[in-house]
Amino acid sequence: MTFDFSTSLGQARFDNPIFTASGCAGSGKELAQFFPLTELGAVVTKSIMVKARSGRATPRMAETPSGMLNSIGLQGPGIDIFLENDVPWLISQGAKIVVSIAGESVDDYAVLARKMRSVSGISALEVNISCPNVENRGQVFACDPVTARAAIEAVRRNIGGELPIIAKLTPDVTDISAIAEEVVSAGADSLALINTVLGMVIDTETLRPRLAGKTGGLSGPAIRPIAVRAIYQVHARLPHVRILGMGGVTNGNDALQLILAGASAVSVGTATFGNPTAVMKVKSELQNLLVAKGFNSLHEAVGYAHRAE
């Protein structure tokens, strides 16, 4: 019997479940020199905003035990240049494309969704609501059910019903399942769990915060147990909603944990900084592990850890 490694998020189908993580591979050009992008389930682009951004002041990255902090500040060219240059290039490579968008206001999300509506060749839209809302004293959209819902509703209203929406959530909340339920009811087809965890490093030589922006997003193996927990909790609450899992995945065993917790696909991010072919390693190891454990398809393994209860 041939092993079925395919998966889906919303109505979008993918040949395999291994994606890049937004922000860790740009728009795929860096990784394309190491392997064909068609080998990936999908390329998830760096979160793009309405206007070009230069990002935060440096230093904006710091190593931590089993991970790293980043405070990049969503640097990027803005949606118009991105659609003119990056998307056509990805299409020319034959890649499956998940475009990630981010905004500072509900109107930003509406504008971005309208611009994406006429773009062909896109498989899904990741809506990164793990960023500050300038209209609400800088509170992160995904930390509040009301603002999280408003952002997703704005995207759904402007994108129409064609393109699947993947809502990307922050783990920095008391009840991530409640936020997940809210965005799904607002029109999200799938969920991306988890974004980075807010952290901070103080340099004991200078006696000052190491990052210019003081705080940053913690990623890497240190946050994997948080990702597993969040995915498990959300899958228990919303078992029929597909999840794109991420957070500290460096090998097939890490990815398998996220799948067993309830993820239908897995993004690999920080690991690619040390090994650009990490996504290919995770892909082959995960498939071999699933076959060795007697699964006939990826789908059979999704959420399997819940069945023992």
N, C-alpha and C positions, 0 to 999 in steps of 0.2 A: 504494500500500500504506500502511495506517495504521501509524504507529510505535507499538510496544508499550512503554510506559513503566512497566509494572507490575513489581513485584518481590515477593519473599517472604523471610521470616526464619523458619526452622523451618516450621511448618504455617500460619503467619499470612501472609495476602496483603495487599498494599498497592497502591493505584492508581498511586503514583509513589514514587521512592526518596529524597525529600528530607524529613528529619525535623528536629525541633528537637533540641538537645543538652541533656541533663539539667543542670539548674542555671542555664541561661541564659534560660529563658522562664517560670519558675515553673510554673504549671499551665495556661499558655496565655492567661490573661485579659488580660495586657498586650498580646500580639500580636493578639488578636481584634479590637481596635479599628482595626487597619490592613488586615486581610484576613480572609476566612472561613477558619476552621481546617480546613474540608473541603478546602482547596487543598493542604494538607500531606499527605505520605505518612502521617505520624503525629506526634503530640505526645508527646515523651518527658518525663515529669514530673521535677521536682527529686527527688533521692533522698530517700526518706522513711524514718524510723526508727521504732522501737517507741514511744518517748516523745517529747514535745515537746522541742526544743532551741533555746536562744537563740543559739547560735553562739559564735564566738570574739570576744575583745575587739577593739576597733578601735585603730588602722587595720588593715583586713584586705584592702585592695586596693592595688596599686601598678602603675603603667604601666611597661612595659619596651620596649626597641626591638622593634618588630614583634610586640607582644603585651602581656600583662598577667599579674601574679601575683595569685592570690586565696587567702585563708585564711579562708573564710566559716565553716567548721566544721559543715556540714550543718544549718544552721538550718532549722527546720520545725515544723509543728504536731503531729506524731505521727500514727501510722497511723489511729487511730480518727476523729479530726476530718477528716483527709484523705479518708477513704472516705465520710464523711458529707457533706462540702461539695464537694471538688474533682472527684471522679469523676462525680457526678451532673451537675455543670455541664458538664464536657467532653462527656458523653453527650448533653446537651441541645443542644450545638453541632454534633453530628454528627461529631465528630472521632474519628479512629482513635487509640487510647490505648495507650501503652507505659508502664506504671508502673515507676519505678525504686525499688529498695529498697536499704537499707544497714544494716549491723549492727556491733555491737562484739564479738559473740560468735557462735558457731555457733547457740546457742539463739535469739538474736535473729532470725537468718535463718529458723529453723524457725517461730517465732511469726508473723513477717510473712507467710510463705508460707501458713500456715494461715488467716490473716485474708483473704488474697487469693483463696483457693480458692472462696469462696461469692459472689464479686463478678462480676456479669455486665457485659458491654460492654467488656471489656479484650481487646486483641489479643495482647499479650505482656508478659512480666515481665523488666525489665532488672535483673540482680543485680550491684550495684556492690560488688565485692570489693576495690576499691582503697582500702580504709580500714583503720585500725589495729585489730588484734585485742587487746582488753584482757586476754585470757587467755594471750596469748603475748608478753608484754613489749612490747606495742604494735606488733609487726611487722605490716606490711600483709598481709592475707590472700593477695592475689594475688602476693606476692613469694615464696611458699613453696608448692610443689606439694601438700604434705600439707594445709595449712590451706585452700588454694584448693579442693581436692577436697572437704574436709569441709563447707565452706559450701554448695557447689553440691549436694552429696548431700542436705544438710538441706532445701534448697529443693525439690528434686525429690521427695523422700520425702513432703513435706507438701503440695505443690501438686497431686500426682497427675500424670497424663499429658496433661491437657487443654491447659494453658496453656504456650506456648513459653517457654523460658528463654534469655535473652541474657546471657551472662557478660561483664561489663565489666572489662577488664584494664588494669593499669598498665604503662607502658613502662619503668619503673624496675627492670628485671630483666636478667640476663645473657642468658637465652634465652626470649623470649616465646613462641616456638613450642612449647616443652616445657610451659609453663604452659597454653597453649591446648589442647594434646593431653590434658592431665590433666583439665581441666574438661569437655571434651567427653565423655571416657570416664565422667565422674561424672554426666552427664545433661544438660549444656547443649546446646541445639539450635543456637544461634548465638553469635557473639562480637561484642562492641563494642570497637573498637580505634581510637584509644587514649584513655586518660584523660590528664589533665594530667601534665606532667613536673615533678618536684620542683625548686624553685629558690629563690633568695634575693636580696634587694636590700639593700645597706647605704647609708644616707643619709650622704653625705660632709660634710654640714653638721653633723648631730647626732652623727655617728660611731657610730651605732647602727643595728641592723636596722630597715628601714622598716616591716615588718609586726609587729604586736604578737605574733603567733605565730612570729616569726622566719622560718620557711619557708612557702612557699605553692606552689600549683599553677600552672605556667606554661602559658598557652594563647595562641592566636592564630597568625598566619602563621609565627612563628619555629619552631613545632613541626611544621609540615606535612611537611617531609622525614622526620622521625622517624616520623610516622604512615604515610607511603607505604612506608617501609622495613619497618615492623612488619607492615602488611597484606600486603605482598608475601611476606615470609618465612612468615607463617602460612598464606596461601593456597597456597604451594608445599608446605607440610607437610600441610595439610588441605584439599585442593581442593574437597571436597564439602560443606564447612561454610560456611554463609552468614555474611558479615561485615557489620556496621554500622560503616562507617568514619567517623572524625571526627578533627579536629585541624587548625586553621588554615584552614578552607575559607571563602573570601570571594567566590568567583565560580565560574562554570561550569567554567573550565579547572582550577581547584583540585580540584573535585569529580571531574572526569574522570580526573585522576591517580589518585585513590583507587579509582575504578571499575576502571581498567585494571590496577591493582595487585592487585585481587581483591575489592573491596567490592561488595556487592549493594545497599547503600543508604548514604546519607551524612547525618550530622547536622551542622547548622550552629549554632554556639554564640556564640563571642566576637564575631563579625561583627555580631550583632543588637544589641549595645550601641551601636554607632555608627550602624547603619541597621536599624531594626525590620523593614524589608521585605527584608532580605538573603536570607532563605530563598526568597522568590519570585524574586528576581534569579538566584540559583543554579539554581533549578528550570528557568526558561525558558532560561538560557544553556546548561545541561547538555544539555537536550533538543535544542536547535539544533545544538550541537556534534556530538552523536551522529548526528543525521541528516546533517549536512554531511560526516561521515567515512564515510558509507555503511552504518551499522548499521541494521538493521530493528527491533531491539529493544534494550532495556537489557541483557537477559541475554546477548546476543551480545558485548557489550563487557566484561563482568565477567571480570577476569583476563587480558585480551587481551595485556597486556605480557609474559606468560609464554610466549606462542606463538612468539616470535621466537627462543627458545633451542633 
